[in-house]
Amino acid sequence: MPEIHAWTDGACSGNPGPGGWGVLMRAFKDGEIVKERELKGGEAETTNNRMELLAAINALEALSRPTDITITTDSAYVKNGVTGWIYGWKRNGWKTAAKKPVKNVDLWQRLDEAQATHNVTWKWIKGHAGHAENEKADELARAGMAPFKKSAS
């Protein structure tokens, strides 16, 4: 089985505002890239956090069978949420420790379901720090947002 890696990013023009998400996926075999796939999308009125979540969700939903995958995100919100906070939220009926509803609960639940059949390793990297794959994911996110941005006239 190839080793699968995905780099995800979200972008928003205004928060809320038009936004996009992007994913760069690569399959490696013996250290060589054997397949590459780019995914992107967007919405007219959204937030950066929602786009970050949708990037990770779409990476996982693109997999056709249970897979070992490493997802690298520059979103501490996604990384900390999916590797830590989500367990308490689920235990508390999707409420925070302060008993408030979890923001973006629809996407957190979708992400939880999307990762359930996979063996996911989550990694965080600093955004806009020269990581080529993260920069590509950012470029895809901006391209996903482009159709929803009003043209400057």
N, CA, C and O of each residue as an XYZ file, in Angstrom:
612
protein
N       0.839     -1.194      0.000
C       0.000      0.000      0.000
C       0.880      1.252      0.000
O       1.855      1.328      0.747
N       0.538      2.224     -0.829
C       1.294      3.482     -0.807
C       1.040      4.224      0.512
O       0.036      4.003      1.190
N       1.960      5.085      0.840
C       1.839      5.954      2.007
C       1.149      7.232      1.536
O       1.596      7.859      0.576
N       0.065      7.623      2.204
C      -0.712      8.786      1.772
C      -0.448      9.962      2.708
O      -0.475      9.831      3.932
N      -0.191     11.115      2.089
C      -0.024     12.366      2.829
C      -0.955     13.406      2.217
O      -1.130     13.457      1.000
N      -1.550     14.235      3.074
C      -2.390     15.332      2.603
C      -2.002     16.597      3.353
O      -1.796     16.579      4.566
N      -1.909     17.676      2.625
C      -1.679     19.002      3.194
C      -2.944     19.796      2.955
O      -3.429     19.867      1.825
N      -3.489     20.399      4.011
C      -4.778     21.076      3.903
C      -4.652     22.533      4.323
O      -3.814     22.886      5.153
N      -5.505     23.375      3.733
C      -5.523     24.781      4.121
C      -6.876     25.384      3.800
O      -7.591     24.921      2.911
N      -7.210     26.420      4.538
C      -8.410     27.200      4.297
C      -8.040     28.653      4.148
O      -7.005     29.097      4.645
N      -8.896     29.398      3.457
C      -8.666     30.829      3.248
C     -10.006     31.544      3.301
O     -11.040     30.981      2.941
N      -9.976     32.774      3.747
C     -11.197     33.565      3.809
C     -10.853     35.024      3.539
O      -9.830     35.528      4.003
N     -11.715     35.693      2.783
C     -11.546     37.114      2.514
C     -12.594     37.836      3.352
O     -13.753     37.954      2.955
N     -12.170     38.314      4.510
C     -13.116     38.756      5.527
C     -13.427     37.519      6.355
O     -13.240     36.398      5.882
N     -13.886     37.702      7.555
C     -14.157     36.548      8.414
C     -15.367     36.877      9.284
O     -15.180     37.296     10.426
N     -16.594     36.708      8.803
C     -16.975     35.913      7.630
C     -16.838     36.669      6.312
O     -16.705     37.892      6.262
N     -16.878     35.876      5.264
C     -16.799     36.375      3.903
C     -16.638     35.204      2.965
O     -16.805     34.054      3.370
N     -16.309     35.487      1.699
C     -16.069     34.382      0.779
C     -14.839     33.594      1.223
O     -13.857     34.170      1.690
N     -14.905     32.284      1.075
C     -13.794     31.455      1.524
C     -13.551     30.268      0.626
O     -14.384     29.917     -0.209
N     -12.394     29.652      0.808
C     -12.040     28.476      0.024
C     -11.200     27.510      0.843
O     -10.597     27.879      1.851
N     -11.178     26.282      0.391
C     -10.353     25.249      1.011
C      -9.558     24.542     -0.082
O      -9.987     24.462     -1.233
N      -8.393     24.033      0.305
C      -7.539     23.341     -0.653
C      -6.832     22.163     -0.019
O      -6.508     22.177      1.169
N      -6.597     21.137     -0.833
C      -5.922     19.927     -0.381
C      -4.939     19.473     -1.450
O      -5.288     19.361     -2.625
N      -3.723     19.217     -1.033
C      -2.738     18.558     -1.884
C      -2.549     17.165     -1.305
O      -2.146     17.017     -0.152
N      -2.838     16.141     -2.108
C      -2.687     14.755     -1.651
C      -1.622     14.075     -2.492
O      -1.572     14.229     -3.713
N      -0.774     13.323     -1.814
C       0.261     12.566     -2.521
C       0.328     11.159     -1.970
O       0.228     10.935     -0.764
N       0.500     10.213     -2.883
C       0.752      8.822     -2.514
C       2.223      8.550     -2.786
O       2.735      8.855     -3.862
N       2.894      7.972     -1.799
C       4.316      7.658     -1.904
C       4.510      6.150     -1.838
O       3.845      5.458     -1.067
N       5.420      5.659     -2.650
C       5.838      4.264     -2.564
C       7.361      4.259     -2.630
O       7.951      4.794     -3.568
N       7.984      3.659     -1.637
C       9.443      3.630     -1.536
C      10.037      5.036     -1.627
O      11.088      5.240     -2.234
N       9.339      6.014     -1.006
C       9.841      7.382     -0.957
C       9.605      8.205     -2.206
O       9.955      9.385     -2.241
N       9.015      7.606     -3.235
C       8.747      8.311     -4.494
C       7.264      8.641     -4.611
O       6.415      7.849     -4.203
N       6.953      9.805     -5.166
C       5.553     10.166     -5.406
C       5.039      9.318     -6.567
O       5.591      9.348     -7.667
N       3.965      8.555     -6.302
C       3.380      7.727     -7.359
C       2.052      8.283     -7.852
O       1.578      7.905     -8.923
N       1.448      9.181     -7.075
C       0.198      9.806     -7.500
C       0.036     11.111     -6.744
O       0.408     11.220     -5.576
N      -0.530     12.110     -7.434
C      -0.796     13.395     -6.799
C      -2.193     13.837     -7.184
O      -2.622     13.664     -8.325
N      -2.891     14.406     -6.227
C      -4.257     14.870     -6.475
C      -4.444     16.213     -5.786
O      -3.959     16.423     -4.674
N      -5.146     17.115     -6.450
C      -5.444     18.428     -5.888
C      -6.954     18.578     -5.776
O      -7.690     18.261     -6.711
N      -7.407     19.059     -4.635
C      -8.832     19.285     -4.392
C      -9.025     20.721     -3.939
O      -8.166     21.287     -3.263
N     -10.150     21.308     -4.312
C     -10.446     22.659     -3.841
C     -11.938     22.925     -3.932
O     -12.659     22.269     -4.685
N     -12.381     23.883     -3.164
C     -13.778     24.294     -3.187
C     -13.920     25.565     -2.387
O     -12.946     26.081     -1.839
N     -15.140     26.068     -2.324
C     -15.351     27.297     -1.579
C     -16.811     27.581     -1.348
O     -17.691     26.849     -1.799
N     -17.046     28.657     -0.638
C     -18.401     29.106     -0.310
C     -18.428     30.629     -0.334
O     -17.404     31.289     -0.157
N     -19.629     31.175     -0.559
C     -19.787     32.622     -0.661
C     -19.697     33.325      0.688
O     -19.181     34.440      0.768
N     -20.186     32.694      1.740
C     -20.228     33.330      3.064
C     -19.846     32.292      4.108
O     -20.628     31.395      4.423
N     -18.636     32.422      4.641
C     -18.122     31.407      5.553
C     -17.061     32.020      6.448
O     -16.861     33.235      6.451
N     -16.385     31.170      7.208
C     -15.288     31.632      8.065
C     -14.031     30.830      7.750
O     -14.092     29.762      7.141
N     -12.907     31.359      8.173
C     -11.643     30.671      7.965
C     -11.645     29.296      8.650
O     -11.187     28.314      8.064
N     -12.155     29.222      9.880
C     -12.168     27.946     10.586
C     -13.005     26.896      9.854
O     -12.629     25.725      9.808
N     -14.133     27.308      9.286
C     -14.962     26.359      8.531
C     -14.210     25.852      7.297
O     -14.314     24.676      6.947
N     -13.463     26.725      6.648
C     -12.715     26.308      5.462
C     -11.572     25.371      5.844
O     -11.288     24.416      5.121
N     -10.914     25.637      6.975
C      -9.857     24.737      7.452
C     -10.437     23.346      7.722
O      -9.837     22.336      7.354
N     -11.599     23.300      8.362
C     -12.254     22.021      8.644
C     -12.653     21.313      7.356
O     -12.447     20.107      7.222
N     -13.223     22.056      6.406
C     -13.656     21.432      5.144
C     -12.484     20.877      4.349
O     -12.631     19.874      3.651
N     -11.334     21.510      4.443
C     -10.158     20.968      3.751
C      -9.823     19.586      4.301
O      -9.614     18.648      3.532
N      -9.771     19.452      5.623
C      -9.458     18.156      6.237
C     -10.540     17.126      5.927
O     -10.231     15.973      5.625
N     -11.796     17.533      5.998
C     -12.911     16.634      5.704
C     -12.814     16.119      4.275
O     -12.945     14.919      4.031
N     -12.584     17.024      3.336
C     -12.525     16.621      1.931
C     -11.339     15.711      1.639
O     -11.431     14.827      0.787
N     -10.229     15.919      2.337
C      -9.087     15.015      2.173
C      -9.494     13.597      2.567
O      -9.202     12.640      1.849
N     -10.163     13.468      3.700
C     -10.569     12.147      4.181
C     -11.681     11.538      3.332
O     -11.672     10.338      3.058
N     -12.637     12.366      2.917
C     -13.756     11.851      2.123
C     -13.333     11.468      0.710
O     -14.070     10.768      0.015
N     -12.171     11.909      0.280
C     -11.662     11.548     -1.051
C     -11.104     10.125     -1.076
O     -10.884      9.562     -2.149
N     -10.877      9.549      0.092
C     -10.323      8.199      0.170
C     -11.428      7.170     -0.027
O     -12.481      7.251      0.605
N     -11.184      6.207     -0.901
C     -12.229      5.235     -1.242
C     -12.229      3.999     -0.350
O     -13.169      3.204     -0.393
N     -11.189      3.830      0.455
C     -11.133      2.667      1.356
C     -10.342      3.058      2.605
O      -9.614      4.051      2.595
N     -10.485      2.276      3.682
C      -9.720      2.594      4.895
C      -8.230      2.721      4.576
O      -7.644      1.867      3.911
N      -7.640      3.800      5.065
C      -6.288      4.175      4.669
C      -5.501      4.711      5.852
O      -6.063      5.335      6.752
N      -4.194      4.463      5.846
C      -3.278      5.154      6.747
C      -2.926      6.468      6.059
O      -2.419      6.465      4.937
N      -3.189      7.576      6.716
C      -2.954      8.882      6.105
C      -2.377      9.843      7.132
O      -2.766      9.834      8.300
N      -1.446     10.671      6.681
C      -0.923     11.764      7.487
C      -1.498     13.054      6.920
O      -1.314     13.365      5.743
N      -2.191     13.794      7.762
C      -2.744     15.089      7.355
C      -1.963     16.179      8.062
O      -1.863     16.202      9.289
N      -1.412     17.085      7.262
C      -0.659     18.217      7.788
C      -1.483     19.478      7.564
O      -1.883     19.784      6.441
N      -1.727     20.199      8.642
C      -2.521     21.423      8.608
C      -1.742     22.550      9.267
O      -0.903     22.314     10.136
N      -2.026     23.775      8.848
C      -1.440     24.926      9.539
C      -2.457     25.534     10.503
O      -2.257     26.630     11.027
N      -3.549     24.806     10.726
C      -4.605     25.274     11.619
C      -4.499     24.587     12.979
O      -4.786     23.396     13.101
N      -4.088     25.337     13.996
C      -4.056     24.801     15.356
C      -5.472     24.440     15.798
O      -5.664     23.489     16.556
N      -6.458     25.195     15.328
C      -7.873     24.926     15.634
C      -8.254     23.504     15.210
O      -8.838     22.757     15.995
N      -7.925     23.133     13.974
C      -8.241     21.788     13.487
C      -7.412     20.748     14.233
O      -7.960     19.769     14.739
N      -6.119     20.946     14.306
C      -5.229     19.957     14.936
C      -5.602     19.739     16.401
O      -5.754     18.597     16.835
N      -5.751     20.822     17.168
C      -6.082     20.682     18.585
C      -7.490     20.136     18.783
O      -7.741     19.354     19.700
N      -8.401     20.554     17.917
C      -9.779     20.080     18.024
C      -9.901     18.593     17.784
O     -10.534     17.886     18.567
N      -9.301     18.110     16.707
C      -9.480     16.713     16.311
C      -8.642     15.753     17.152
O      -8.989     14.578     17.271
N      -7.552     16.232     17.733
C      -6.706     15.337     18.535
C      -6.955     15.477     20.034
O      -6.411     14.702     20.821
N      -7.766     16.452     20.442
C      -7.970     16.666     21.872
C      -9.386     17.048     22.254
O     -10.100     16.271     22.888
N      -9.785     18.239     21.868
C     -11.053     18.793     22.337
C     -12.256     17.923     21.982
O     -13.213     17.834     22.751
N     -12.205     17.282     20.809
C     -13.367     16.552     20.298
C     -13.838     15.457     21.261
O     -15.033     15.165     21.320
N     -12.931     14.856     22.005
C     -13.307     13.783     22.925
C     -14.207     14.302     24.045
O     -15.194     13.660     24.404
N     -13.863     15.458     24.591
C     -14.701     16.084     25.621
C     -16.026     16.561     25.055
O     -17.071     16.405     25.686
N     -15.982     17.140     23.869
C     -17.222     17.611     23.236
C     -18.205     16.460     23.051
O     -19.388     16.587     23.365
N     -17.707     15.342     22.542
C     -18.586     14.187     22.318
C     -19.146     13.682     23.653
O     -20.332     13.371     23.758
N     -18.285     13.604     24.665
C     -18.700     13.137     25.986
C     -19.773     14.061     26.566
O     -20.676     13.613     27.272
N     -19.658     15.371     26.256
C     -20.588     16.375     26.800
C     -21.757     16.666     25.861
O     -22.416     17.695     26.007
N     -22.026     15.786     24.908
C     -23.140     16.019     23.980
C     -22.893     17.191     23.052
O     -23.805     17.967     22.768
N     -21.655     17.321     22.574
C     -21.230     18.402     21.663
C     -21.407     19.777     22.302
O     -21.838     20.740     21.668
N     -21.052     19.823     23.594
C     -20.994     21.093     24.319
C     -19.556     21.283     24.801
O     -18.839     20.313     25.042
N     -19.150     22.534     24.936
C     -17.818     22.851     25.443
C     -17.784     22.612     26.950
O     -18.807     22.315     27.567
N     -16.604     22.745     27.527
C     -16.468     22.612     28.982
C     -17.317     23.655     29.702
O     -17.740     23.439     30.838
N     -17.565     24.786     29.039
C     -18.406     25.848     29.607
C     -19.891     25.597     29.330
O     -20.727     26.467     29.572
N     -20.213     24.405     28.823
C     -21.601     23.991     28.536
C     -22.241     24.783     27.398
O     -23.467     24.838     27.295
N     -21.431     25.386     26.557
C     -21.931     26.114     25.386
C     -21.851     25.198     24.165
O     -21.000     24.310     24.115
N     -22.732     25.404     23.178
C     -22.665     24.575     21.968
C     -21.308     24.762     21.265
O     -20.777     25.871     21.206
N     -20.768     23.675     20.744
C     -19.507     23.715     20.004
C     -19.738     24.482     18.705
O     -20.689     24.197     17.976
N     -18.879     25.446     18.413
C     -18.968     26.166     17.132
C     -18.604     25.212     16.003
O     -17.719     24.370     16.156
N     -19.273     25.344     14.892
C     -19.037     24.517     13.697
C     -19.292     23.036     13.970
O     -18.634     22.170     13.393
N     -20.244     22.753     14.847
C     -20.510     21.371     15.261
C     -20.831     20.473     14.069
O     -20.467     19.297     14.067
N     -21.508     21.015     13.056
C     -21.835     20.202     11.873
C     -20.571     19.679     11.202
O     -20.519     18.526     10.775
N     -19.557     20.527     11.113
C     -18.312     20.109     10.467
C     -17.462     19.241     11.381
O     -16.801     18.318     10.904
N     -17.461     19.512     12.680
C     -16.720     18.647     13.601
C     -17.292     17.232     13.579
O     -16.544     16.255     13.610
N     -18.621     17.125     13.524
C     -19.243     15.799     13.473
C     -18.911     15.104     12.149
O     -18.662     13.899     12.114
N     -18.912     15.871     11.078
C     -18.558     15.300      9.767
C     -17.102     14.849      9.742
O     -16.789     13.793      9.194
N     -16.212     15.641     10.332
C     -14.805     15.269     10.399
C     -14.618     14.018     11.255
O     -13.853     13.123     10.894
N     -15.305     13.958     12.368
C     -15.225     12.797     13.251
C     -15.656     11.532     12.499
O     -15.009     10.490     12.604
N     -16.732     11.632     11.756
C     -17.217     10.492     10.970
C     -16.246     10.155      9.844
O     -15.985      8.981      9.582
N     -15.712     11.172      9.180
C     -14.809     10.956      8.039
C     -13.515     10.269      8.473
O     -12.956      9.475      7.716
N     -13.039     10.561      9.663
C     -11.771      9.961     10.091
C     -11.960      8.596     10.752
O     -10.983      7.880     10.973
N     -13.195      8.229     11.069
C     -13.449      7.010     11.840
C     -12.946      5.735     11.164
O     -12.530      4.802     11.852
N     -12.976      5.678      9.836
C     -12.565      4.450      9.138
C     -11.095      4.461      8.737
O     -10.608      3.507      8.129
N     -10.393      5.526      9.071
C      -9.000      5.660      8.664
C      -8.072      5.698      9.876
O      -8.506      5.963     10.997
N      -6.804      5.431      9.637
C      -5.774      5.598     10.660
C      -5.068      6.907     10.337
O      -4.185      6.951      9.480
N      -5.465      7.978     11.030
C      -5.003      9.326     10.698
C      -3.931      9.784     11.682
O      -4.105      9.695     12.898
N      -2.827     10.273     11.139
C      -1.812     10.963     11.917
C      -1.954     12.446     11.591
O      -1.879     12.841     10.428
N      -2.157     13.255     12.610
C      -2.339     14.695     12.424
C      -1.043     15.423     12.749
O      -0.413     15.164     13.774
N      -0.655     16.331     11.870
C       0.541     17.154     12.094
C       0.189     18.626     11.883
O      -0.647     18.971     11.047
N       0.845     19.477     12.660
C       0.687     20.919     12.508
C       2.006     21.505     12.040
O       3.076     21.119     12.511
N       1.913     22.450     11.099
C       3.082     23.236     10.705
C       2.689     24.711     10.668
O       1.519     25.057     10.500
N       3.671     25.549     10.826
C       3.437     26.988     10.747
C       3.089     27.354      9.309
O       3.790     26.970      8.372
N       2.006     28.097      9.146
C       1.579     28.533      7.813
C       2.444     29.665      7.286
O       3.053     30.408      8.056
N       2.491     29.785      5.984
C       3.212     30.866      5.303
C       4.668     30.938      5.770
O       5.224     32.015      5.981
N       5.260     29.755      5.922
C       6.640     29.687      6.412
C       7.545     28.976      5.406
O       8.615     28.480      5.757
N       7.098     28.935      4.154
C       7.948     28.372      3.115
C       7.858     26.872      2.924
O       8.674     26.301      2.200
N       6.883     26.208      3.557
C       6.672     24.778      3.318
C       5.966     24.629      1.970
O       4.820     25.055      1.825
N       6.630     24.037      0.997
C       6.117     23.997     -0.380
C       4.719     23.384     -0.466
O       3.862     23.907     -1.179
N       4.480     22.291      0.243
C       3.176     21.626      0.150
C       2.088     22.461      0.812
O       0.961     22.514      0.319
N       2.415     23.114      1.925
C       1.452     23.994      2.573
C       1.149     25.201      1.695
O       0.007     25.655      1.624
N       2.172     25.714      1.031
C       1.958     26.849      0.120
C       1.042     26.437     -1.038
O       0.201     27.223     -1.475
N       1.206     25.200     -1.534
C       0.343     24.704     -2.609
C      -1.093     24.560     -2.115
O      -2.029     24.916     -2.830
N      -1.277     24.041     -0.897
C      -2.619     23.924     -0.330
C      -3.256     25.301     -0.183
O      -4.451     25.460     -0.436
N      -2.471     26.297      0.222
C      -2.962     27.668      0.335
C      -3.359     28.209     -1.033
O      -4.391     28.865     -1.170
N      -2.546     27.935     -2.036
C      -2.865     28.365     -3.408
C      -4.183     27.732     -3.872
O      -5.007     28.401     -4.495
N      -4.379     26.454     -3.572
C      -5.624     25.773     -3.938
C      -6.807     26.368     -3.179
O      -7.885     26.532     -3.751
N      -6.623     26.692     -1.900
C      -7.692     27.306     -1.113
C      -8.089     28.659     -1.706
O      -9.274     28.975     -1.811
N      -7.096     29.448     -2.089
C      -7.401     30.752     -2.695
C      -8.100     30.584     -4.042
O      -8.978     31.371     -4.394
N      -7.703     29.548     -4.798
C      -8.375     29.259     -6.069
C      -9.810     28.799     -5.827
O     -10.705     29.120     -6.609
N     -10.035     28.047     -4.746
C     -11.389     27.619     -4.401
C     -12.279     28.780     -3.989
O     -13.493     28.745     -4.189
N     -11.675     29.797     -3.417
C     -12.403     30.984     -2.973
C     -12.706     31.927     -4.141
O     -13.707     32.642     -4.115
N     -11.858     31.931     -5.150
C     -11.924     32.938     -6.228
C     -13.308     33.114     -6.855
O     -13.727     34.255     -7.051
N     -14.042     32.041     -7.179
C     -15.350     32.248     -7.812
C     -16.359     32.965     -6.924
O     -17.371     33.462     -7.417
N     -16.096     33.025     -5.622
C     -17.048     33.617     -4.685
C     -16.704     35.051     -4.285
O     -17.495     35.725     -3.625
N     -15.520     35.511     -4.689
C     -15.104     36.877     -4.388
C     -15.719     37.826     -5.398
O     -15.743     37.551     -6.598
N     -16.216     38.943     -4.897
C     -16.741     39.964     -5.797
C     -15.573     40.631     -6.502
O     -14.556     40.946     -5.884
N     -15.728     40.840     -7.788
C     -14.639     41.481     -8.533
C     -14.523     42.938     -8.122
O     -15.529     43.611     -7.898
N     -13.307     43.413     -8.026
C     -13.043     44.812     -7.671
C     -13.316     45.660     -8.903
O     -12.624     45.554     -9.916
N     -14.331     46.499     -8.799
C     -14.627     47.362     -9.952
C     -14.897     48.771     -9.536
O     -15.162     49.625    -10.382
